[in-house]
Amino acid sequence: MSNVILLNGCSSAGKTTLAWTLQNLLKEPYQHVALDHFRDGMPGRVRGLNSPEGDPGASGLNVVPGKINDEWVTHIQFGEYGERVLAGMRRTVATLTELGCNVIVDDLLFKPAYLEDYLEVLNPKTTWFIGVKCSLEVVKEREALRPGRFPGTAISHFEQVHAHGATYDLEVDTSHAKPADVAQQIIDRMERPAEAFRALESR
């Protein structure tokens, strides 16, 4: 059966670097599927900047300023079209596994419903659910160095992406550890059966 490594964490937590490192270290080939791939594939007209409801820019991915604890942040909001694209991404992962491909998923679970949908389409016995965490200070530093990132994006969903009520198969901290060391933690964990999705399934 094909394996899925589902990486969940805030923006700039190091998921993509970790996915690339895992691809290099794992013996079998693993396809990298990232939210960024599907976001960037949306037409420009449905990617809004503080677009009002009803505007095409609000139907895909809308970047909306706001405040958390008196600090300006950037909220990411998916509209009706964006939600369909995200559902399609999850089913793309499932189809790849059905065709015999191992997959590393690089995602941000903005809503508990996204995790529930993954549970619907993936095999719980071969899906390792990994929480990718990083200190807020380091996340801010990384975000400031990344071109095309709105300030405060990671802060806006720093806690939100982990607020799904599930227990991970493994939590890793990328704040100061080398990507290869973190990737090896995941590979070592995969020597034991996946448990997180099976626990969710039995609830």
N, C-alpha and C positions, 0 to 999 in steps of 0.2 A: 504494500500500500504506500502511496505517496505521502510525504510529510509536509506539514505546514508549520512554519515558525512565524507566529503572529506577534510582531513588535508594536506595542502601543505606548505612546509617550507624547509629550508636548512638542511643539515646533522647537528646533534647535537643541533637542535633547541628545542628538547623536544617532538617531535611528538609521539614517541612510549610510553613514560611515560604518555603522555596525553591520548593516546588511551586506555591504560590499566586502567587509572583512570576513564575514561568515561564508560568502561565496568562495573566497580564496582558500579558506581553511577546510571546508567540508569536502569529503571525498567525492560525494555525488554532486552533480550539477543542481543548482537551485535557482529558479527564476525569481528575479526581484520585481515585485509589483508594489508600487507606491501610490499613495494618495496624490502626490505631486504630479505623477504621470497623467492621471485622469483630470486633475484640476487644470493643468496646462493645456490639455486637449479640448477644453471647452471654448466655444466661439467667444471672441472678445466682447460681443454685444451682450452676453449674459453674465459677464464678470463686472460687477458694479463697484463703484466707490461711493458709499453712502447713498445708494439709489433708493428712492421711495418705493413703497409697496405698489405693485402694479407696473412698475417700470421693468423693461427687459433685464436690466442690470441686477435686479433683485431676484430673478428667477433661477440663476445659476449659483454663483458664489459672490456674495456681497461683502465688501470690506466696510465695516461700520465703526466709527470712533465711539468711545464711551469711557466711563470712569469706574474704577474699582478702588475703594478706599482712598478717594480723592486723587488717584493717579490715572492719567490718561492712558488708555489701552486701545487696542484694535481688535474688535470682535470679528470673527469669521462666521457668516451666516449663509447656509445653503437654502436655496429656494426649491420650488417644485422640480425644475429641471435638474438642479444640482443633486437633489435626493435620488432621482432616477439614475444619474450617473454613478453615484456612490453604491447604490444597490447593484448596478451593473458591474462595478469593480469587484464586489464580493462574489458575484456569480462567475466572474472571470477566473478568480482564484479557484473556485470549486471546479470549474471546467478543466482547468489545467491539471488539477490533481486527478480528475477522472480519466484524463489522457495519459497519466503516468508521470507527470512532472512534479517534482518537489518545488515548493514555493516559499519564499521569504516575503512576508507582507509588512509593509512600512506604513502604518496608519495612525490616525488620531481619532479615538472613539469619543466624539463630541457628545453623543447621546447613548444611554444604556440600550436603546433600541438597535443601535448598530451592532453591539455585541450579540444581542439576541438573534439578529439576522445571520451573523456569522455562525452561530450555533445551529441555525436551521440548515445552512448549506454545506458546512464542513463536517468531516468525520471527527468526532471527539477523541477517538483513540489515536489519531495521528496528527493532532493539532496541539502544539506547545504554545501556550499563551504567556508572553513575556512582557513584564512591565519595565519600560526603559525610563529611568528617572535620573534627574540631574539637579544640582542645586540651582536655585533661582538666580543667584549672582552669576554663575557660569553661563546659564541660559541667556541672560541679558547681554553678557559679553560676546557670546557667539552670534546672537541676533544682530548686534550692532555691526558686525563684520561681514554679514551676508548681504550681497546686493539684492535689491528688489524686495526686501522685507520691510513691512511697515513696523515702526517702533511699537512695542507693547503687545505684539501678536501673541507671543508665547505666554506672557503674563495673563492674558485674558482667559486662556484655557489651561493654565498650569495645573490646577487641581481638577478642573472639569473632566479632563480625559480619563482620569482614574476614578471618577465617581460613578462606577457602574455596579458596585456591590459584589464583584467577583474576586476570587482569590487567584493570583497568578501561579503558574507553574514555577516561575522564577522571577524575582525582581533584581535588576542590575542597576548600578549607579555609574554613570559615565562621566561624572564631574571631573575626575582627575586620573582615572584609570586608563591604561592603554587599550585601544579598541581590540587588539588581539587578545588581551587578557579577558576582557568582557565577553568576547565571542567564545572563548574557550569555556567560560562558565556555562554558556548556553549549550555548547556541544556536550559538555559533561552531563548536564541535566537531561539531555536527550537520551542518555544511556538508560534512564529510568522511564517507566510509562508516563504518558501525558495524563494529567489528572484534572486540570482546571475545567475543561469543557465537560468532562464526564460528571463533575460535581454539579455544574450548572444544569446539566440535562436531568439529573435526578432530583432537582428541587421541586 
